[in-house]
Amino acid sequence: MQCNNVTTIPKGLLQLRGSLSSMMDSLYYNPKVAELMNTSMGQYLNGHPFLAMAVLVFGAMATVPIGIFLTFATVTFIGATVGLVLLEVFLLSLGGVSLLCVLSALAILSILVSLVLGACYITSYNVLNFYYSQREEDEAGGIRSCSVSDGDGLLQTQLYTDHCTAVLSLADRGSSRLEN
């Protein structure tokens, strides 16, 4: 007879979980974040986490193209003050259309990244929730799994609450069916 016991959680995983939750708590209770969360926009984003993640990813990804565009606009403005007004209008229009294309692509990319991150979050949450619920259930009820092989090489498994006991063999079950 063989008894399978529940595996334990690595200490590193528990420490990582604790440090991540303390970091999220310190971020959430930051005065600037608390002030933002008290606004109507903060409450709306709190109620729609996917949209909040998409806005955050878009904002992070849009900073470089906007910075490059502003540098480009400043350089062309300085060039225009020297006398190239028509060139400035053409270059700013071209730069504006380019920026519009880049920001549109970044918006689509940020939605896709948000979908992937959301799927990873939901999957990891469900896996960890299932793992911890099974562990708590096993610790609370003392449930163990026992496997017994009969003479024919067939394996039977049953769950027991207090301790592992023998499982009826297939021959015993077959004989009881024949008697009925």
C-alpha positions as CSV (number, residue, x, y, z in Angstrom):
1,M,0.0,0.0,0.0
2,Q,1.3,3.4,-0.9
3,C,0.2,6.7,0.6
4,N,0.6,10.0,-1.3
5,N,1.1,13.1,1.0
6,V,0.7,16.7,0.0
7,T,3.9,18.6,-1.1
8,T,4.9,21.7,0.9
9,I,5.2,25.2,-0.5
10,P,8.8,26.4,-1.0
11,K,9.8,29.1,1.4
12,G,11.1,31.3,-1.4
13,L,7.6,31.4,-3.0
14,L,6.0,32.4,0.3
15,Q,8.6,35.2,0.8
16,L,8.1,36.4,-2.8
17,R,4.3,36.5,-2.2
18,G,4.7,38.4,1.0
19,S,7.1,41.0,-0.5
20,L,4.9,41.5,-3.5
21,S,1.8,42.1,-1.4
22,S,3.7,44.5,0.9
23,M,4.9,46.4,-2.2
24,M,1.4,46.6,-3.6
25,D,0.1,47.8,-0.3
26,S,2.7,50.5,0.0
27,L,1.9,51.6,-3.6
28,Y,-1.8,51.6,-3.0
29,Y,-1.6,53.7,0.2
30,N,0.8,56.3,-1.3
31,P,-0.8,59.7,-0.8
32,K,-0.6,60.6,-4.5
33,V,-2.2,57.3,-5.5
34,A,-4.9,57.7,-2.8
35,E,-5.7,61.2,-4.1
36,L,-6.0,59.8,-7.7
37,M,-8.2,56.9,-6.5
38,N,-10.6,59.4,-4.8
39,T,-11.4,61.1,-8.1
40,S,-14.2,59.9,-10.4
41,M,-11.6,58.7,-13.0
42,G,-9.7,56.7,-10.3
43,Q,-12.9,55.1,-9.2
44,Y,-13.9,54.2,-12.8
45,L,-10.4,52.7,-13.4
46,N,-10.6,50.8,-10.1
47,G,-13.9,49.3,-11.4
48,H,-12.4,48.4,-14.8
49,P,-8.9,46.9,-14.2
50,F,-8.4,45.8,-17.8
51,L,-8.9,49.4,-19.0
52,A,-6.5,50.7,-16.3
53,M,-3.8,48.2,-17.4
54,A,-4.3,49.2,-21.1
55,V,-4.0,52.9,-20.2
56,L,-0.9,52.2,-18.1
57,V,0.8,50.2,-20.9
58,F,-0.1,52.8,-23.5
59,G,1.3,55.6,-21.3
60,A,4.5,53.8,-20.7
61,M,5.0,52.9,-24.4
62,A,4.0,56.3,-25.8
63,T,6.6,58.4,-23.8
64,V,9.5,57.7,-26.2
65,P,7.7,58.5,-29.5
66,I,6.2,61.7,-28.0
67,G,9.6,62.7,-26.7
68,I,11.2,62.2,-30.1
69,F,8.3,64.1,-31.7
70,L,8.7,67.0,-29.3
71,T,12.5,67.1,-29.9
72,F,11.8,67.0,-33.7
73,A,9.2,69.8,-33.4
74,T,11.6,72.0,-31.3
75,V,14.4,71.5,-33.9
76,T,12.2,72.3,-36.8
77,F,10.8,75.4,-35.0
78,I,14.3,76.7,-34.5
79,G,15.0,76.1,-38.2
80,A,11.8,77.9,-39.1
81,T,12.7,81.0,-37.2
82,V,15.7,81.3,-39.5
83,G,13.3,81.6,-42.5
84,L,12.1,78.1,-43.5
85,V,8.4,78.5,-42.6
86,L,7.1,76.4,-45.5
87,L,9.5,73.6,-44.7
88,E,8.4,73.7,-41.0
89,V,4.7,73.3,-41.9
90,F,5.5,70.4,-44.3
91,L,7.8,68.6,-41.8
92,L,5.5,69.1,-38.8
93,S,2.6,67.8,-40.9
94,L,4.7,64.8,-41.9
95,G,5.8,64.3,-38.3
96,G,2.2,64.6,-37.0
97,V,1.0,62.0,-39.4
98,S,3.9,59.7,-38.4
99,L,3.1,60.3,-34.8
100,L,-0.5,59.5,-35.4
101,C,0.4,56.2,-37.1
102,V,2.9,55.2,-34.3
103,L,0.4,56.1,-31.5
104,S,-2.3,54.1,-33.2
105,A,0.0,51.1,-33.5
106,L,1.0,51.5,-29.8
107,A,-2.7,51.6,-28.8
108,I,-3.3,48.3,-30.5
109,L,-0.1,46.8,-29.1
110,S,-1.0,48.0,-25.6
111,I,-4.4,46.3,-25.8
112,L,-2.7,43.1,-27.0
113,V,-0.1,43.3,-24.2
114,S,-2.9,44.0,-21.7
115,L,-4.7,40.9,-22.9
116,V,-1.6,38.7,-22.5
117,L,-0.9,40.2,-19.0
118,G,-4.5,39.7,-18.0
119,A,-4.5,36.1,-19.2
120,C,-1.3,35.5,-17.3
121,Y,-2.7,37.1,-14.2
122,I,-6.0,35.2,-14.3
123,T,-4.2,31.9,-15.0
124,S,-1.6,32.3,-12.2
125,Y,-4.4,33.4,-9.8
126,N,-6.5,30.4,-10.5
127,V,-3.5,28.0,-10.3
128,L,-2.4,29.4,-7.0
129,N,-5.9,29.6,-5.7
130,F,-6.5,25.9,-6.6
131,Y,-3.1,24.9,-5.1
132,Y,-3.8,26.7,-1.8
133,S,-7.4,25.5,-1.6
134,Q,-6.3,21.9,-2.1
135,R,-3.5,22.3,0.5
136,E,-5.9,23.9,3.1
137,E,-8.5,21.2,2.4
138,D,-5.9,18.4,2.9
139,E,-4.6,20.0,6.1
140,A,-8.1,20.6,7.5
141,G,-9.6,17.2,6.7
142,G,-6.6,15.0,6.8
143,I,-7.5,13.6,3.3
144,R,-5.0,11.2,1.9
145,S,-4.9,9.2,-1.3
146,C,-4.1,5.5,-1.1
147,S,-3.3,3.2,-4.1
148,V,-3.5,-0.6,-4.0
149,S,-2.6,-3.0,-6.8
150,D,-4.6,-6.2,-7.0
151,G,-3.3,-9.5,-8.4
152,D,-4.2,-8.7,-12.0
153,G,-2.1,-5.5,-12.0
154,L,-5.1,-3.2,-11.9
155,L,-4.6,-0.1,-9.7
156,Q,-7.4,1.2,-7.5
157,T,-7.3,4.6,-5.7
158,Q,-9.6,5.9,-2.9
159,L,-9.6,8.9,-0.6
160,Y,-9.6,8.4,3.2
161,T,-10.1,10.9,6.0
162,D,-8.2,9.5,9.0
163,H,-5.7,6.9,7.7
164,C,-5.0,4.6,4.8
165,T,-6.9,1.3,4.8
166,A,-7.0,-1.6,2.3
167,V,-9.1,-1.3,-0.8
168,L,-11.5,-4.1,-1.9
169,S,-10.0,-6.1,-4.6
170,L,-11.8,-6.6,-7.9
171,A,-12.3,-10.3,-7.1
172,D,-14.3,-9.4,-4.0
173,R,-16.4,-7.0,-6.0
174,G,-17.0,-9.6,-8.7
175,S,-18.0,-12.3,-6.2
176,S,-20.5,-9.9,-4.5
177,R,-22.1,-9.1,-7.9
178,L,-22.4,-12.8,-8.8
179,E,-24.2,-13.5,-5.5
180,N,-26.8,-10.7,-6.2
